[in-house]
Amino acid sequence: MSLENLKKTPLNAAHRELGGKMVDFGGWDMPVQYPGGVIEEHMRTRTRSALFDVSHMGEIWVEGPDAIPFVNKLTTNDVRNLVDGQAQYSALTNSSGGVVDDLLVHRFGPEKLLLVVNAATTDKDWDWVSTHKGDENVTLQNASPDYCQIAIQGPEAQSILQKLTETKLDAIKYYHFETGKVAGVESIIARTGYTGEDGFEVYAAPEFAVHLWNEMLETGNYGKDGGILPAGLAARNTLRLESGMSLYGHELSDTITPLEANLGWITKLQKGDFTGCDALKRQKEEGLNRRLVGFEMIDRGIGRDDHDVYVNDQKVGYVTSGSPAPFLKKNIGLAFLPVEFANIGQEIKIDVRGKHLSAAVVPTPFYKRAK
């Protein structure tokens, strides 16, 4: 897609001013990294703090007396378990149990939910949600253009953000949120993220994006030794991989079920009927044919996305995501394997440019932060 046709977040010019290397990401013009490089951005997120522009993500409001039962019939997790100010990780599933998208569901009240969906699938998700509305008494709004979203992540994220808001951040538990002002701007402040670190995702009107971004950089001492760094898509990917988090289009898709992707914990098969429930119950009863596993390279080399996986010289699976893990200083990845080979310690071979390199199945997540 040509540059002129790419969608741009409100921070596009800011990324360019900071020297961001821009790439086409699902039709969006996004920074993949900044001049300091991916490893520095990754390590700063793990040890201090980093700032991510995630304004390309989609937002869908569901409001009305039937908001909770409507979203509950479309998603795998149980929306009824949420209290006001709480979010949950969930999935939209199709009739065969495949994942239409993974998403966050935020409860603002008994009749008001906010769905936050992936950027590349926002239009698909909006079509899915709106066409599955039956006679439920709900109003749907694709509010994606109405929000910027900035993620501040890392051990110092709370102390930096607290200087910009009167909202008591230590009172916001993980996967909860508040509304309040950040740098004078009305915002949604959610204790969520995609890095495996503590942190917050701040939603606000797009015209305030540059102001919020600059205030967070300045407050985090950007440009000074150990200060906050802007981070791009590459570091976001290595951080989520170290933390064993799925990426839609890799570990999840229309033909991959949440059970296969180790997301049984967000798949509440006893909650009552939802789209794909019968197929998922059947899959659980009959047993999985394949399962997502973590692996660590034994031989020198990197098992990359889509590389074939072999056991006893037979091709048995494929790598969904693979890269060096900067914090762990290992080469790691996720792969789908037949269940008989999906055991911790199983040795596998990964085809890396024609060479079958040794790797071993290991527990996930590869990295877990100290609480």
N, C-alpha and C positions, 0 to 999 in steps of 0.2 A: 504494500500500500504506500502511495506517495505521501511525503511529509505533510502536504497541504490537506490530505484527507484524514490524517490521524486526529483523534480526539485529544484534547489537551486539558489538564487539570488547571485550576487557578494559579498553581505554583510553577507553571511551565517556564516562565521567564526567570523566576528565582533559581530554578535548577541550572539554567544556562549560565546565569551570572556566577554561580558557584562552581562552574566548570564541569557540571554533570555530563556524562557521556550518555546521550539519548538513544533509545532503541524503540522499535515497534513492539509493544506488548499487548496482544489481544486487541489491536486497533487503537491503542493509546500511545502517545509520545511520552515515554517515561525514562527517568534516569536509571541506568543499570549500575553505575558506580560514579564516584567523584574522584578527583585527582589523587587523594590519599590511597585509594585502592580498596579492594574488597576485603582483604585480610584485616586491614586496620579498622574498617567499618564494623566488621564482625566482632573483633576483639574489644573494641570500644563499647559495643552493645553489651557484651558479656561482663565487662569489668567496670564500666562507668555509665555512659548513656549515649543514645543515638536517636535521630529524628527521621521518620519515614513519612513520605507523602503517600497516603492511601486514598486520596480523594477520588480515584477511579472506581472504587467499590460502589455497589448499588444499594439504594435504600428504598424499601417498599413499606408504606404504612397500611395497616389493616385495622379498621376502626368499626365499631358497632357492637350490638348485643351478642352477635355470634362470632366475634373475633377469635376467641379461644377455641371453640369447637371447630371452626373453619380451618385454622392453622394446624390444629391437632390432627385433622383428617389428611393433611398433605405432608406432614413431617413425621420423622421416626421417633423423636424424643417426645416426652409428655409435657405439653405446654401447661397443663393444669397444675403441675408442681411448682410453677414459678410464682413468686410474690412480686409486688410492685417494686421496681428498681432492681430486678434481677434479670440476667441474660442466660441463655443456654445454647450450647453447640448442638446442632441438629443437621438433618439432611432431608431434602426433598427427594422422594423416590417415585419411580414409574411403576407400572403394573407388574413388571417382571422383577421388581426389587432393585433395579439399577439406580444409581444416584444421578438425579437431574442436576443437583448442585449441593454443596454443603454450605451452611449458613449459620448466622447467629440470630436468635429470636430474643428480643428485648420486651419485657412487660412494663408498660407505663401505667397501666390500669386494667381493670377487668374487661374493658372494651377498647383497649388501645395497645397494639403491638407494632414494633418496628422490626422488619426483617432486613438484615444486612447480608448481601449476596456478593458473589465474585464479579469482578469487573467484566471479564470476557463473556460471562453468561447472564449478565443483567437483563438483556432483551429477551433471551430464552426463558429466564425465570419469571419475568413479568408476564410473558405470554402463558406460561404454565399456570401460574397462580390465578390470573384473570380468567382463563378459559375453564378452570376447574371450579369456579364459583357457581354454585347451584342456586337454591332459593334461600341461602343464608342471608341474614340481615347484616351485611357488612359493606363498607365503602373501602375501595382499594385506591391507592395513589402511588404511582411511580415517582418518588420524590428525589431520585438520584441527582438531578441538576440543582437541587436546593441545598446541597451539603458539600462542604469540603470535609476531609477527614485526615487528621494528622496523628500519627502514633509516636509517642515518646516512650522509649523502652530502655531498660537497663536498671542496675541497682540504684542509680542516682536519679531516676526519673521522677519519683515522688517528691524528693527535696527540691528539684528544679521547678516542677509544675506548681508546687505549693506556694512558691513565691509569687505566682501569677493569679492565684485564686483564693477567695475566702472560704471556699468549700473545704471542709475537713477531709482531706484525702485518705488519712489513715482509717477513717470510718467507712470507707468504701471497700467492701470485701471483694476478693477475686470473683470475677464474673457478676459483678453488680455495677450499678451506675447511678449518677446523680445529674440533675440539671443545675447549672450555676454559671457564673461569669468567669471566663479565663481571659486575662489581660483586657478586662472590660467588655468582653464579647459574650453574649448569651450562648451557652454551649451545652452539649451532652458530654459528660465526662465518664467514660466507661473504663473499668479496670480489666481490660482485655488486651490481647495482642497475639502476635504470630511469630514470636522469637524464642519462646521458652523462658524469657525473663519477666520480672515484674514490670509493670508499666501501664500506660493509659492510652486510650484512643479518644481523641477530642473531635466532636462533630460540631460544625457551625455553618452559618451562611457563607457561601463561597467568596463573597466580596471581602470577608475578613481573613481569608486564608493567608495572604502575604503578611499581614499584621501579626497574626498568631505565630506563624512560622518564624518570623524575625525575632519576636519577643522570646520565643523558646530558645532560639539559637543564642541570643544575647544573654539571657538569664543562665544558660548552661555554659557560658564562657567559651563559645565557639571561637576558634583561632588561637586559644591559649593552650598551654601544655595540659593534656589530660581533659580538655573541655569536650563538650558535646560535639558530635559529628553528624552531618547529614549522611544518610545511608541509602543505597539504591536497591534495586531488585535482586542483584546478585547476592548481597549480604543477607537480604531477607530470606532468600532461598536456602543458603547454607545454614542460617540460624534455625529455620523451621525444620530442616532435615536433621541436624544434630538433635533437635528436640523430638524427633519422630512424628512430626505433624504432616498430615496428608495435603497434597496439592491437587486441586481438581484438574482433570485431564492427564494426571499421572497415576496417583494411587486411587483415584475415584473417577468414575465415568458412568455413562448410561448403561454400560454392560458390566460394571463392577458393583457388587452389592456392599453395603456397610459391614455385613458379617465377614465377607472375604477380606475387607480392609481393616479388620480388628476394631471395628466401631460398634460392636455388640452393645457396649455401654451406653450408646445413644440410641439404641434400637429397642424400644419398649414394646415387645410383641404382645404383652398382656394388657395393654392400655385400652384396647378396643380397636375397631377397624380403622385403618388408614391405607392410603394408596400403596400397593405393593406388599401389604402385611401378609396376605395368604402365601405369596411366593416366598417371602422371607421365612415364614413358619415352616414351609415345605423344605426349604434349603437347610434349615437348622435340623429338622427331623431326619432328613436323608443323609446329612453330613456334607461338609464342604469338600469340594474337589481341589481347591487351591486356597492359599492363604498368604497374606502379605507378611514378609519377614524382614528383619534387619540383617545386614551383613557387614563384615569388616574384611578388607583386603589383607591377605597374608603375603602374597607376592607383591613386588613393587609394581604399581600401576593403579589406574582408576577405572572402576566399573561405572560407566556412564549410562544415562537414560537410554533405554531401548536395547542395550547390549543383551545378547542371549546368554542364558545360564544353562550349564551342563552338569549332569551327575552321571558318572560311569560312561562318559563319552556320548550320552544321549541328551539332546536338547529338551529341557523340562520346564523352562520358564524364561522370564525376562526381567531386566532391571527397570524399575519405574522411575527412580531418582538416584543419582550417584554423584559424589564429588569429594574433594578433600574436605575434612572437618577442621577448620582453622584452630578452634579452641582445643579440641581433643588431639590434634596433630596425628590424625589417622585418615585413611581413605575409607569412606563408608558408603552405604547405600541401602535402598529398599528394593525388594524384588518380590514378584509372585512366584511361588513354588507349589507343586503338588503337596498335599498335606503330609504324605509319607516322608517327604524330605524337609518339612518345615520345622525341624527340631533344632534346639540350641546345640551348637557344636557340629552340626552337619557340615561337612566340607563340600564346597561347590566350586565349579570352574566358571569363570566369566570370560567370554570371547571379547578380547580387547585387541582390535585390529588384527584378527587372525590368530592371536596367541591365547591359549587357554590358561588364564592366571588363577591361582588358588585364592579362595576366600572362605570364610566360615560364617555360618548363621549365628548371630548374637542377639541378646535381649535388646528391646527398645523400651523407652527412648535411650538413645546413645548418651545423651546429656540430660541431667536434671539439676536445676539450680538448688542451692541450699536455701531452705525457707528461713 
